[in-house]
Amino acid sequence: MKTREEILKAIKEIMVEMFEMDEQAITLEARLYEDLDFDSIDAVDMIVRLKELTGKAVKPEDFKTARSIGDVVEAVYKMLND
């Protein structure tokens, strides 16, 4: 996963597999809590899965301000490129 597009694809796969979400609903603009009904427990599960995928230490505080799928993509992109 190097590009934002690859990161978005991986996030979609995780969300469909783990949370049984509709892939069509998972867009960069989709708001985690309002549009996707994502809660704090889901966020923790997602962070654990991202750590497994990236092999990087994922800091929950890097994701505290994430409100949309686009924010999550940017946080992962930044984490991978630091």
N, CA, C and O atoms as a GROMACS GRO file, in nm:
protein
  328
    1MET      N    1   0.085  -0.119   0.000
    1MET     CA    2   0.000   0.000   0.000
    1MET      C    3   0.088   0.124   0.000
    1MET      O    4   0.148   0.158   0.102
    2LYS      N    5   0.096   0.187  -0.111
    2LYS     CA    6   0.178   0.306  -0.119
    2LYS      C    7   0.098   0.429  -0.158
    2LYS      O    8   0.126   0.540  -0.112
    3THR      N    9  -0.002   0.410  -0.242
    3THR     CA   10  -0.079   0.525  -0.288
    3THR      C   11  -0.208   0.538  -0.208
    3THR      O   12  -0.252   0.444  -0.141
    4ARG      N   13  -0.267   0.655  -0.216
    4ARG     CA   14  -0.395   0.678  -0.148
    4ARG      C   15  -0.503   0.585  -0.202
    4ARG      O   16  -0.590   0.540  -0.127
    5GLU      N   17  -0.497   0.556  -0.332
    5GLU     CA   18  -0.596   0.467  -0.394
    5GLU      C   19  -0.582   0.326  -0.337
    5GLU      O   20  -0.683   0.261  -0.309
    6GLU      N   21  -0.459   0.278  -0.318
    6GLU     CA   22  -0.437   0.144  -0.260
    6GLU      C   23  -0.484   0.139  -0.115
    6GLU      O   24  -0.541   0.040  -0.070
    7ILE      N   25  -0.460   0.247  -0.043
    7ILE     CA   26  -0.504   0.254   0.097
    7ILE      C   27  -0.656   0.252   0.103
    7ILE      O   28  -0.713   0.180   0.185
    8LEU      N   29  -0.722   0.330   0.018
    8LEU     CA   30  -0.868   0.332   0.015
    8LEU      C   31  -0.922   0.193  -0.017
    8LEU      O   32  -1.018   0.148   0.046
    9LYS      N   33  -0.863   0.125  -0.113
    9LYS     CA   34  -0.905  -0.010  -0.150
    9LYS      C   35  -0.893  -0.104  -0.030
    9LYS      O   36  -0.984  -0.183  -0.004
   10ALA      N   37  -0.782  -0.097   0.043
   10ALA     CA   38  -0.761  -0.183   0.160
   10ALA      C   39  -0.863  -0.151   0.269
   10ALA      O   40  -0.917  -0.242   0.332
   11ILE      N   41  -0.890  -0.023   0.292
   11ILE     CA   42  -0.988   0.017   0.393
   11ILE      C   43  -1.127  -0.034   0.355
   11ILE      O   44  -1.200  -0.083   0.441
   12LYS      N   45  -1.162  -0.023   0.228
   12LYS     CA   46  -1.292  -0.075   0.183
   12LYS      C   47  -1.302  -0.224   0.210
   12LYS      O   48  -1.403  -0.273   0.260
   13GLU      N   49  -1.195  -0.298   0.177
   13GLU     CA   50  -1.195  -0.443   0.198
   13GLU      C   51  -1.214  -0.477   0.347
   13GLU      O   52  -1.289  -0.567   0.381
   14ILE      N   53  -1.144  -0.404   0.433
   14ILE     CA   54  -1.156  -0.426   0.578
   14ILE      C   55  -1.298  -0.399   0.624
   14ILE      O   56  -1.357  -0.479   0.698
   15MET      N   57  -1.354  -0.287   0.582
   15MET     CA   58  -1.486  -0.248   0.629
   15MET      C   59  -1.596  -0.342   0.579
   15MET      O   60  -1.692  -0.369   0.651
   16VAL      N   61  -1.581  -0.391   0.457
   16VAL     CA   62  -1.679  -0.485   0.404
   16VAL      C   63  -1.666  -0.618   0.478
   16VAL      O   64  -1.767  -0.677   0.517
   17GLU      N   65  -1.544  -0.665   0.496
   17GLU     CA   66  -1.520  -0.794   0.560
   17GLU      C   67  -1.555  -0.792   0.710
   17GLU      O   68  -1.628  -0.879   0.758
   18MET      N   69  -1.504  -0.693   0.782
   18MET     CA   70  -1.519  -0.691   0.927
   18MET      C   71  -1.653  -0.638   0.975
   18MET      O   72  -1.708  -0.686   1.074
   19PHE      N   73  -1.706  -0.539   0.905
   19PHE     CA   74  -1.825  -0.470   0.953
   19PHE      C   75  -1.947  -0.487   0.862
   19PHE      O   76  -2.052  -0.428   0.886
   20GLU      N   77  -1.930  -0.569   0.757
   20GLU     CA   78  -2.038  -0.598   0.663
   20GLU      C   79  -2.103  -0.472   0.607
   20GLU      O   80  -2.225  -0.461   0.598
   21MET      N   81  -2.019  -0.376   0.571
   21MET     CA   82  -2.070  -0.251   0.514
   21MET      C   83  -2.082  -0.263   0.363
   21MET      O   84  -2.015  -0.344   0.299
   22ASP      N   85  -2.168  -0.182   0.308
   22ASP     CA   86  -2.186  -0.175   0.164
   22ASP      C   87  -2.067  -0.100   0.104
   22ASP      O   88  -2.042   0.015   0.138
   23GLU      N   89  -1.994  -0.167   0.015
   23GLU     CA   90  -1.875  -0.106  -0.044
   23GLU      C   91  -1.906   0.026  -0.114
   23GLU      O   92  -1.824   0.117  -0.113
   24GLN      N   93  -2.024   0.036  -0.175
   24GLN     CA   94  -2.063   0.158  -0.245
   24GLN      C   95  -2.075   0.278  -0.150
   24GLN      O   96  -2.058   0.393  -0.192
   25ALA      N   97  -2.103   0.251  -0.023
   25ALA     CA   98  -2.119   0.359   0.075
   25ALA      C   99  -1.984   0.411   0.125
   25ALA      O  100  -1.977   0.519   0.185
   26ILE      N  101  -1.878   0.336   0.101
   26ILE     CA  102  -1.745   0.371   0.153
   26ILE      C  103  -1.672   0.457   0.051
   26ILE      O  104  -1.602   0.407  -0.036
   27THR      N  105  -1.691   0.588   0.064
   27THR     CA  106  -1.627   0.685  -0.025
   27THR      C  107  -1.539   0.776   0.060
   27THR      O  108  -1.550   0.778   0.182
   28LEU      N  109  -1.454   0.851  -0.006
   28LEU     CA  110  -1.366   0.944   0.067
   28LEU      C  111  -1.447   1.043   0.149
   28LEU      O  112  -1.403   1.086   0.256
   29GLU      N  113  -1.565   1.080   0.100
   29GLU     CA  114  -1.648   1.181   0.168
   29GLU      C  115  -1.733   1.122   0.279
   29GLU      O  116  -1.786   1.196   0.362
   30ALA      N  117  -1.748   0.991   0.283
   30ALA     CA  118  -1.836   0.927   0.381
   30ALA      C  119  -1.786   0.955   0.523
   30ALA      O  120  -1.670   0.932   0.556
   31ARG      N  121  -1.878   1.004   0.606
   31ARG     CA  122  -1.844   1.033   0.746
   31ARG      C  123  -1.859   0.904   0.826
   31ARG      O  124  -1.960   0.834   0.817
   32LEU      N  125  -1.757   0.876   0.906
   32LEU     CA  126  -1.751   0.749   0.978
   32LEU      C  127  -1.873   0.726   1.067
   32LEU      O  128  -1.938   0.622   1.058
   33TYR      N  129  -1.904   0.822   1.152
   33TYR     CA  130  -2.008   0.803   1.252
   33TYR      C  131  -2.147   0.830   1.196
   33TYR      O  132  -2.240   0.753   1.222
   34GLU      N  133  -2.161   0.937   1.121
   34GLU     CA  134  -2.294   0.975   1.072
   34GLU      C  135  -2.340   0.889   0.955
   34GLU      O  136  -2.454   0.843   0.953
   35ASP      N  137  -2.252   0.867   0.856
   35ASP     CA  138  -2.293   0.796   0.735
   35ASP      C  139  -2.276   0.644   0.745
   35ASP      O  140  -2.357   0.569   0.692
   36LEU      N  141  -2.172   0.600   0.815
   36LEU     CA  142  -2.139   0.458   0.816
   36LEU      C  143  -2.171   0.389   0.948
   36LEU      O  144  -2.149   0.269   0.962
   37ASP      N  145  -2.221   0.465   1.045
   37ASP     CA  146  -2.258   0.409   1.176
   37ASP      C  147  -2.141   0.337   1.242
   37ASP      O  148  -2.156   0.231   1.302
   38PHE      N  149  -2.024   0.397   1.228
   38PHE     CA  150  -1.898   0.344   1.282
   38PHE      C  151  -1.887   0.391   1.426
   38PHE      O  152  -1.908   0.510   1.452
   39ASP      N  153  -1.855   0.302   1.520
   39ASP     CA  154  -1.844   0.346   1.658
   39ASP      C  155  -1.701   0.328   1.709
   39ASP      O  156  -1.613   0.283   1.635
   40SER      N  157  -1.677   0.363   1.834
   40SER     CA  158  -1.541   0.362   1.888
   40SER      C  159  -1.482   0.221   1.894
   40SER      O  160  -1.361   0.204   1.875
   41ILE      N  161  -1.564   0.121   1.918
   41ILE     CA  162  -1.514  -0.017   1.918
   41ILE      C  163  -1.474  -0.057   1.777
   41ILE      O  164  -1.372  -0.123   1.757
   42ASP      N  165  -1.554  -0.017   1.678
   42ASP     CA  166  -1.517  -0.043   1.538
   42ASP      C  167  -1.384   0.024   1.505
   42ASP      O  168  -1.300  -0.033   1.435
   43ALA      N  169  -1.365   0.145   1.557
   43ALA     CA  170  -1.240   0.218   1.530
   43ALA      C  171  -1.120   0.143   1.585
   43ALA      O  172  -1.016   0.135   1.520
   44VAL      N  173  -1.133   0.089   1.705
   44VAL     CA  174  -1.023   0.012   1.765
   44VAL      C  175  -0.994  -0.111   1.680
   44VAL      O  176  -0.878  -0.141   1.652
   45ASP      N  177  -1.098  -0.182   1.638
   45ASP     CA  178  -1.080  -0.300   1.553
   45ASP      C  179  -1.012  -0.263   1.422
   45ASP      O  180  -0.925  -0.336   1.374
   46MET      N  181  -1.050  -0.149   1.366
   46MET     CA  182  -0.990  -0.101   1.240
   46MET      C  183  -0.842  -0.071   1.261
   46MET      O  184  -0.759  -0.106   1.177
   47ILE      N  185  -0.808  -0.006   1.371
   47ILE     CA  186  -0.668   0.028   1.400
   47ILE      C  187  -0.583  -0.098   1.413
   47ILE      O  188  -0.471  -0.104   1.363
   48VAL      N  189  -0.637  -0.199   1.480
   48VAL     CA  190  -0.564  -0.326   1.495
   48VAL      C  191  -0.540  -0.387   1.357
   48VAL      O  192  -0.430  -0.435   1.327
   49ARG      N  193  -0.641  -0.385   1.274
   49ARG     CA  194  -0.628  -0.443   1.139
   49ARG      C  195  -0.530  -0.364   1.053
   49ARG      O  196  -0.453  -0.423   0.976
   50LEU      N  197  -0.531  -0.232   1.064
   50LEU     CA  198  -0.436  -0.149   0.988
   50LEU      C  199  -0.293  -0.177   1.032
   50LEU      O  200  -0.201  -0.176   0.950
   51LYS      N  201  -0.275  -0.201   1.160
   51LYS     CA  202  -0.141  -0.234   1.211
   51LYS      C  203  -0.093  -0.365   1.149
   51LYS      O  204   0.022  -0.376   1.108
   52GLU      N  205  -0.182  -0.463   1.142
   52GLU     CA  206  -0.148  -0.591   1.080
   52GLU      C  207  -0.112  -0.572   0.933
   52GLU      O  208  -0.015  -0.632   0.885
   53LEU      N  209  -0.188  -0.491   0.863
   53LEU     CA  210  -0.165  -0.470   0.720
   53LEU      C  211  -0.037  -0.394   0.690
   53LEU      O  212   0.036  -0.427   0.597
   54THR      N  213  -0.011  -0.292   0.770
   54THR     CA  214   0.103  -0.204   0.742
   54THR      C  215   0.232  -0.249   0.807
   54THR      O  216   0.341  -0.215   0.761
   55GLY      N  217   0.220  -0.326   0.916
   55GLY     CA  218   0.340  -0.364   0.990
   55GLY      C  219   0.398  -0.248   1.069
   55GLY      O  220   0.510  -0.256   1.119
   56LYS      N  221   0.323  -0.140   1.078
   56LYS     CA  222   0.367  -0.020   1.150
   56LYS      C  223   0.291  -0.006   1.281
   56LYS      O  224   0.177  -0.052   1.294
   57ALA      N  225   0.355   0.057   1.376
   57ALA     CA  226   0.286   0.089   1.501
   57ALA      C  227   0.184   0.197   1.472
   57ALA      O  228   0.217   0.305   1.423
   58VAL      N  229   0.060   0.166   1.501
   58VAL     CA  230  -0.048   0.260   1.476
   58VAL      C  231  -0.083   0.327   1.607
   58VAL      O  232  -0.119   0.261   1.705
   59LYS      N  233  -0.073   0.459   1.608
   59LYS     CA  234  -0.106   0.534   1.729
   59LYS      C  235  -0.252   0.579   1.721
   59LYS      O  236  -0.290   0.650   1.628
   60PRO      N  237  -0.332   0.537   1.818
   60PRO     CA  238  -0.474   0.578   1.814
   60PRO      C  239  -0.492   0.729   1.804
   60PRO      O  240  -0.587   0.776   1.742
   61GLU      N  241  -0.400   0.805   1.863
   61GLU     CA  242  -0.416   0.951   1.857
   61GLU      C  243  -0.404   1.005   1.715
   61GLU      O  244  -0.455   1.114   1.685
   62ASP      N  245  -0.338   0.930   1.626
   62ASP     CA  246  -0.328   0.973   1.486
   62ASP      C  247  -0.464   0.969   1.418
   62ASP      O  248  -0.485   1.033   1.315
   63PHE      N  249  -0.557   0.893   1.476
   63PHE     CA  250  -0.688   0.875   1.416
   63PHE      C  251  -0.799   0.946   1.492
   63PHE      O  252  -0.915   0.941   1.450
   64LYS      N  253  -0.766   1.012   1.602
   64LYS     CA  254  -0.870   1.077   1.684
   64LYS      C  255  -0.946   1.185   1.608
   64LYS      O  256  -1.065   1.205   1.633
   65THR      N  257  -0.880   1.253   1.518
   65THR     CA  258  -0.946   1.361   1.445
   65THR      C  259  -1.011   1.313   1.316
   65THR      O  260  -1.073   1.392   1.245
   66ALA      N  261  -0.998   1.184   1.285
   66ALA     CA  262  -1.056   1.130   1.162
   66ALA      C  263  -1.208   1.132   1.172
   66ALA      O  264  -1.266   1.074   1.264
   67ARG      N  265  -1.271   1.196   1.078
   67ARG     CA  266  -1.417   1.204   1.075
   67ARG      C  267  -1.474   1.140   0.948
   67ARG      O  268  -1.593   1.109   0.942
   68SER      N  269  -1.388   1.122   0.848
   68SER     CA  270  -1.434   1.066   0.722
   68SER      C  271  -1.337   0.958   0.675
   68SER      O  272  -1.227   0.944   0.729
   69ILE      N  273  -1.379   0.883   0.576
   69ILE     CA  274  -1.290   0.783   0.517
   69ILE      C  275  -1.166   0.852   0.461
   69ILE      O  276  -1.055   0.799   0.472
   70GLY      N  277  -1.183   0.969   0.401
   70GLY     CA  278  -1.069   1.045   0.349
   70GLY      C  279  -0.968   1.078   0.457
   70GLY      O  280  -0.847   1.073   0.433
   71ASP      N  281  -1.016   1.111   0.577
   71ASP     CA  282  -0.927   1.140   0.690
   71ASP      C  283  -0.846   1.015   0.729
   71ASP      O  284  -0.728   1.025   0.760
   72VAL      N  285  -0.912   0.899   0.726
   72VAL     CA  286  -0.843   0.774   0.760
   72VAL      C  287  -0.737   0.743   0.655
   72VAL      O  288  -0.625   0.704   0.688
   73VAL      N  289  -0.772   0.761   0.528
   73VAL     CA  290  -0.676   0.739   0.419
   73VAL      C  291  -0.554   0.828   0.439
   73VAL      O  292  -0.440   0.782   0.426
   74GLU      N  293  -0.577   0.955   0.469
   74GLU     CA  294  -0.465   1.048   0.488
   74GLU      C  295  -0.379   1.009   0.608
   74GLU      O  296  -0.257   1.018   0.601
   75ALA      N  297  -0.442   0.967   0.716
   75ALA     CA  298  -0.367   0.928   0.835
   75ALA      C  299  -0.279   0.806   0.806
   75ALA      O  300  -0.164   0.801   0.850
   76VAL      N  301  -0.333   0.710   0.734
   76VAL     CA  302  -0.254   0.590   0.699
   76VAL      C  303  -0.143   0.628   0.602
   76VAL      O  304  -0.029   0.582   0.616
   77TYR      N  305  -0.174   0.711   0.503
   77TYR     CA  306  -0.074   0.755   0.407
   77TYR      C  307   0.043   0.824   0.477
   77TYR      O  308   0.160   0.798   0.449
   78LYS      N  309   0.008   0.912   0.568
   78LYS     CA  310   0.111   0.986   0.644
   78LYS      C  311   0.194   0.889   0.729
   78LYS      O  312   0.317   0.900   0.737
   79MET      N  313   0.126   0.794   0.792
   79MET     CA  314   0.194   0.697   0.877
   79MET      C  315   0.293   0.614   0.794
   79MET      O  316   0.405   0.587   0.839
   80LEU      N  317   0.252   0.573   0.676
   80LEU     CA  318   0.337   0.490   0.591
   80LEU      C  319   0.455   0.567   0.532
   80LEU      O  320   0.557   0.508   0.496
   81ASN      N  321   0.440   0.698   0.521
   81ASN     CA  322   0.543   0.778   0.455
   81ASN      C  323   0.628   0.862   0.552
   81ASN      O  324   0.707   0.946   0.508
   82ASP      N  325   0.611   0.841   0.682
   82ASP     CA  326   0.692   0.913   0.780
   82ASP      C  327   0.825   0.844   0.799
   82ASP      O  328   0.908   0.890   0.878
   0.00000   0.00000   0.00000
